[in-house]
Amino acid sequence: LLPFAVTDAVAVPRRMIVDDQKCENCHANLREHGGGRNNANYCVTCHMPEATDLEELQEGNMEQSIHFKYMIHSIHAGKKRANPYVVAGHNQSIHDYGHVGYPGDLRNCDACHVNGTQQIPLPEGVLPTTTPQEWWDLGPQASACISCHNSDDAAAHAYTNMTFFGESCATCHGEGKTYAVDKVHAR
């Protein structure tokens, strides 16, 4: 995938967060949406921070985030989530991932992430995630955490650590801190 300029004079490559080869270690040629889309770095073209399943919803169902970060963490955490991750797909099909069990150790962020991209704080400019089934739109750091740890207690913790200034997650969960991502996910 090559970057190309849209609004800038020079193309700015996307930040590489996951390596498609790491996905293939478990999925062995994962193909979605008819089989033509099979690279995780391409998925983010549509599964952007503000993306939801609204266009595919059936009457009576609740809109859900399909932002790649939120969606992938939610699917992989399936069985462990306090509330199931349910989305509407093509032709209004309903997909409930509450039964999904990650085949490895969910704490092993390096199974998918590259170069410590799971660590916080995140780089400047990372966008918040539209999450209509959560209590508010989640900041870019909290969206990864709440997609797995989605109990009311976890949500209250995240919410009380966000203000109009931004997220304060890195105060306790940043690299080298007492509850750093790599420490709380240590195996």
C-alpha positions as CSV (number, residue, x, y, z in Angstrom):
1,L,0.0,0.0,0.0
2,L,1.5,3.3,-1.1
3,P,0.5,6.6,0.4
4,F,-0.7,9.3,-1.9
5,A,-1.3,13.0,-1.3
6,V,-4.9,14.3,-0.9
7,T,-4.7,17.5,1.0
8,D,-1.0,17.9,1.4
9,A,1.7,18.6,-1.2
10,V,3.6,15.4,-0.1
11,A,2.1,12.1,0.8
12,V,2.2,11.2,4.5
13,P,2.3,7.5,5.1
14,R,-0.1,6.0,7.7
15,R,1.4,5.0,11.0
16,M,1.9,1.2,10.8
17,I,0.2,-0.3,13.9
18,V,-0.3,-3.9,12.9
19,D,1.5,-6.1,10.4
20,D,-0.7,-8.0,8.1
21,Q,1.6,-11.0,8.4
22,K,0.9,-11.2,12.1
23,C,-2.9,-11.4,11.3
24,E,-2.1,-14.2,8.8
25,N,-0.4,-16.2,11.6
26,C,-3.8,-17.0,12.9
27,H,-6.2,-16.3,10.1
28,A,-4.3,-17.8,7.1
29,N,-5.5,-15.6,4.3
30,L,-8.3,-13.8,6.0
31,R,-10.6,-12.3,3.4
32,E,-13.6,-10.1,4.2
33,H,-16.4,-8.4,2.2
34,G,-16.4,-10.8,-0.7
35,G,-12.8,-12.0,-0.5
36,G,-11.1,-9.0,-2.2
37,R,-10.0,-7.2,0.9
38,N,-7.3,-9.1,2.8
39,N,-4.8,-6.7,4.2
40,A,-5.3,-5.2,7.7
41,N,-3.7,-1.9,6.6
42,Y,-6.3,-1.6,3.9
43,C,-9.2,-2.2,6.3
44,V,-8.7,1.2,7.9
45,T,-9.7,2.9,4.6
46,C,-13.3,2.3,5.6
47,H,-13.1,1.3,9.2
48,M,-12.2,4.9,10.3
49,P,-12.8,6.4,13.8
50,E,-16.2,7.8,13.0
51,A,-17.5,4.6,11.1
52,T,-20.5,2.8,12.4
53,D,-22.8,0.1,11.1
54,L,-25.8,2.6,10.8
55,E,-26.3,2.0,7.0
56,E,-26.8,-1.8,7.6
57,L,-29.0,-1.6,10.7
58,Q,-32.3,-3.4,11.0
59,E,-35.1,-1.6,12.9
60,G,-34.8,-2.0,16.6
61,N,-31.0,-2.7,16.7
62,M,-28.5,-0.2,18.1
63,E,-25.8,1.5,16.1
64,Q,-22.3,0.1,16.8
65,S,-18.8,1.4,16.1
66,I,-16.9,-0.4,13.3
67,H,-13.7,1.6,13.8
68,F,-10.9,-0.9,13.1
69,K,-9.2,-0.5,16.5
70,Y,-12.4,-0.8,18.5
71,M,-13.9,-3.5,16.2
72,I,-10.8,-5.8,16.2
73,H,-10.2,-5.5,19.9
74,S,-13.9,-6.1,20.6
75,I,-14.0,-9.2,18.3
76,H,-10.9,-10.7,19.7
77,A,-12.1,-10.1,23.3
78,G,-15.5,-11.6,22.4
79,K,-16.1,-14.0,25.3
80,K,-14.3,-11.8,27.8
81,R,-16.4,-8.7,27.2
82,A,-19.0,-7.7,29.8
83,N,-21.3,-6.7,27.0
84,P,-21.2,-8.6,23.6
85,Y,-20.0,-6.9,20.5
86,V,-22.8,-7.1,17.9
87,V,-22.7,-5.4,14.5
88,A,-24.9,-5.2,11.4
89,G,-23.1,-6.4,8.3
90,H,-23.9,-6.6,4.6
91,N,-27.6,-6.9,3.7
92,Q,-28.5,-6.2,7.4
93,S,-27.0,-9.5,8.6
94,I,-26.3,-9.5,12.4
95,H,-23.0,-10.6,13.7
96,D,-22.7,-11.4,17.4
97,Y,-19.1,-11.9,18.5
98,G,-19.9,-12.7,22.1
99,H,-18.8,-16.3,21.5
100,V,-15.4,-15.6,20.0
101,G,-12.4,-16.7,22.0
102,Y,-9.0,-15.5,21.0
103,P,-6.8,-18.6,20.4
104,G,-3.7,-17.1,22.1
105,D,-3.1,-14.9,25.1
106,L,-5.0,-11.6,24.8
107,R,-2.4,-9.9,26.9
108,N,0.2,-10.5,24.1
109,C,-0.2,-7.2,22.3
110,D,2.9,-8.0,20.2
111,A,0.9,-10.8,18.5
112,C,-0.7,-8.1,16.4
113,H,1.0,-4.8,17.1
114,V,4.4,-3.6,15.7
115,N,7.0,-1.4,17.3
116,G,5.3,-0.9,20.6
117,T,2.3,0.8,19.0
118,Q,0.1,-0.5,21.8
119,Q,1.9,1.8,24.3
120,I,0.5,5.1,25.4
121,P,0.5,8.0,25.1
122,L,-0.4,7.8,21.5
123,P,1.1,10.2,18.9
124,E,-0.5,13.6,18.5
125,G,-3.4,13.8,16.0
126,V,-4.9,10.3,16.7
127,L,-8.7,10.7,16.5
128,P,-11.4,9.7,19.0
129,T,-13.7,6.8,18.2
130,T,-17.4,7.3,17.6
131,T,-19.0,4.7,20.0
132,P,-22.8,5.0,20.0
133,Q,-23.3,2.1,22.4
134,E,-20.8,3.4,24.9
135,W,-21.7,6.4,27.2
136,W,-19.7,8.9,25.1
137,D,-17.3,9.0,22.1
138,L,-14.1,7.4,23.3
139,G,-10.7,9.1,23.2
140,P,-8.1,7.4,21.1
141,Q,-6.5,5.7,24.0
142,A,-9.6,4.7,25.9
143,S,-11.2,3.2,22.7
144,A,-8.7,0.4,22.7
145,C,-9.1,-0.3,26.4
146,I,-12.9,-0.1,26.5
147,S,-13.3,-2.3,23.5
148,C,-12.0,-5.2,25.7
149,H,-12.6,-4.0,29.2
150,N,-16.2,-2.8,28.7
151,S,-17.7,-3.2,32.1
152,D,-19.4,-0.2,33.8
153,D,-16.5,0.0,36.2
154,A,-13.9,0.2,33.4
155,A,-16.0,2.8,31.6
156,A,-16.4,4.9,34.7
157,H,-12.6,4.8,35.2
158,A,-12.0,5.9,31.6
159,Y,-14.7,8.6,31.7
160,T,-13.4,10.1,34.9
161,N,-9.9,10.4,33.4
162,M,-11.0,12.3,30.4
163,T,-11.7,16.1,30.3
164,F,-11.9,18.7,27.6
165,F,-8.0,18.8,27.8
166,G,-7.9,15.2,26.7
167,E,-7.2,11.8,28.2
168,S,-5.0,11.3,31.2
169,C,-4.5,7.6,30.6
170,A,-0.7,7.9,30.3
171,T,-0.4,9.2,33.9
172,C,-0.9,5.7,35.2
173,H,-0.8,3.5,32.0
174,G,2.1,5.2,30.1
175,E,5.4,3.5,29.5
176,G,7.4,3.0,32.7
177,K,4.4,3.9,34.9
178,T,3.0,1.6,37.7
179,Y,0.1,0.3,35.5
180,A,1.7,0.6,32.1
181,V,0.1,-1.3,29.3
182,D,3.1,-3.7,29.0
183,K,2.9,-4.3,32.8
184,V,-0.8,-4.9,33.1
185,H,-0.7,-7.2,30.1
186,A,2.4,-9.0,31.2
187,R,2.2,-12.8,31.0
